[in-house]
Amino acid sequence: MKFMKNNTVYNQKGFSAVTMIVFVVIAMTITFAATTVIMINSLATSKVERGIVAADLAESGLENAIIRFLRDPFNYNGETINTSDGSIIITVSGDRKSITSTGRTGKHQRTLTIGIDYTTSMAISSWKEVF
């Protein structure tokens, strides 16, 4: 198709196809970038969630250890607990002065330690995460 403007002939064949190709390439690039960002965020969220689960396991282990320690303070030395979410390793050390609980799920691990004072009753002197 020929188009005349000011006595000059412009050849307009294929102009709309080139425009359409440019818009399609831009749309595909935006879609690819958005998909990549969503995938990266999903992986990061999954790792954070597994870390939270490991911390929850470690805290549950400490709570269990406190109960078991109160029931039998002189013979409780710790234990290993396996759950559907992961495993918990509890150790009592330092002449009954600290209890450590490690929660593991997959490759993620969190460790919590409490300091205890025990004479006739138990008092928790510290509760912290070990890095």
C-alpha positions as CSV (number, residue, x, y, z in Angstrom):
1,M,0.0,0.0,0.0
2,K,1.3,3.4,-0.9
3,F,0.7,6.5,1.0
4,M,1.2,10.0,-0.2
5,K,2.1,12.9,2.0
6,N,3.3,16.2,0.6
7,N,3.8,14.6,-2.8
8,T,6.2,12.0,-1.3
9,V,5.4,8.3,-1.6
10,Y,5.8,6.2,1.6
11,N,5.8,2.4,1.3
12,Q,3.9,1.1,4.4
13,K,4.0,-2.7,3.7
14,G,4.8,-4.7,6.9
15,F,4.9,-1.8,9.3
16,S,2.1,-3.3,11.4
17,A,3.9,-6.7,11.5
18,V,7.1,-5.1,12.7
19,T,5.2,-3.1,15.4
20,M,3.4,-6.3,16.5
21,I,6.7,-8.2,16.7
22,V,8.3,-5.5,18.9
23,F,5.3,-5.5,21.3
24,V,5.3,-9.3,21.5
25,V,9.1,-9.4,22.3
26,I,8.6,-6.7,25.0
27,A,5.6,-8.7,26.5
28,M,7.6,-11.9,26.5
29,T,10.5,-10.2,28.2
30,I,8.3,-8.8,30.9
31,T,6.6,-12.2,31.4
32,F,9.9,-14.0,31.7
33,A,11.3,-11.4,34.2
34,A,8.1,-11.7,36.3
35,T,8.2,-15.5,36.3
36,T,11.9,-15.4,37.3
37,V,11.2,-13.1,40.2
38,I,8.3,-15.3,41.4
39,M,10.5,-18.4,41.3
40,I,13.3,-16.7,43.3
41,N,10.8,-15.4,45.9
42,S,9.2,-18.9,46.2
43,L,12.6,-20.5,46.8
44,A,13.6,-17.9,49.4
45,T,10.3,-18.3,51.2
46,S,10.7,-22.0,51.3
47,K,14.1,-21.8,52.9
48,V,12.8,-19.3,55.5
49,E,9.9,-21.6,56.3
50,R,12.2,-24.6,56.8
51,G,14.4,-22.5,59.1
52,I,11.3,-21.5,61.2
53,V,10.3,-25.2,61.4
54,A,13.8,-26.1,62.6
55,A,13.6,-23.4,65.3
56,D,10.1,-24.6,66.4
57,L,11.5,-28.1,66.7
58,A,14.4,-26.9,68.8
59,E,12.0,-25.0,71.1
60,S,9.7,-28.0,71.4
61,G,12.7,-30.0,72.4
62,L,13.6,-27.6,75.1
63,E,10.1,-27.6,76.5
64,N,10.1,-31.4,76.5
65,A,13.5,-31.5,78.2
66,I,12.3,-29.1,80.9
67,I,9.4,-31.4,81.7
68,R,11.5,-34.5,81.6
69,F,14.2,-32.8,83.7
70,L,11.7,-31.8,86.4
71,R,10.4,-35.3,86.6
72,D,13.8,-36.9,87.1
73,P,16.6,-34.2,87.5
74,F,19.4,-36.6,88.4
75,N,19.0,-39.2,85.7
76,Y,17.8,-37.3,82.6
77,N,20.7,-36.9,80.2
78,G,18.8,-36.0,77.0
79,E,17.3,-37.9,74.1
80,T,16.7,-37.9,70.4
81,I,13.1,-37.4,69.1
82,N,12.1,-38.0,65.5
83,T,9.0,-36.3,64.2
84,S,7.3,-36.0,60.8
85,D,8.8,-32.5,60.4
86,G,12.4,-33.5,61.4
87,S,14.5,-34.5,64.4
88,I,15.3,-33.1,67.8
89,I,18.5,-33.8,69.7
90,I,18.5,-32.9,73.4
91,T,21.6,-32.9,75.6
92,V,22.0,-32.1,79.2
93,S,25.5,-31.0,80.1
94,G,27.7,-29.0,82.5
95,D,26.9,-30.8,85.7
96,R,23.2,-30.2,85.0
97,K,23.7,-26.5,84.3
98,S,22.5,-26.4,80.7
99,I,20.2,-28.1,78.3
100,T,20.7,-27.9,74.5
101,S,18.1,-28.7,71.9
102,T,18.9,-28.9,68.2
103,G,16.1,-29.0,65.7
104,R,16.8,-30.3,62.2
105,T,14.7,-30.4,59.1
106,G,16.3,-31.2,55.8
107,K,19.5,-29.1,55.6
108,H,18.3,-26.6,58.1
109,Q,19.4,-26.7,61.8
110,R,18.7,-24.5,64.7
111,T,20.1,-24.9,68.2
112,L,18.7,-23.4,71.5
113,T,20.3,-23.6,74.9
114,I,18.9,-22.8,78.3
115,G,20.9,-22.3,81.5
116,I,19.4,-23.7,84.6
117,D,19.8,-23.4,88.3
118,Y,18.6,-26.4,90.2
119,T,18.7,-27.0,93.9
120,T,15.3,-28.0,95.2
121,S,13.5,-26.3,92.4
122,M,14.4,-25.4,88.8
123,A,15.0,-21.8,87.6
124,I,15.8,-20.9,84.0
125,S,18.6,-18.4,84.0
126,S,19.0,-18.0,80.2
127,W,17.3,-19.0,77.0
128,K,19.3,-18.3,73.8
129,E,19.9,-19.4,70.3
130,V,23.4,-20.8,69.5
131,F,24.8,-19.8,66.1
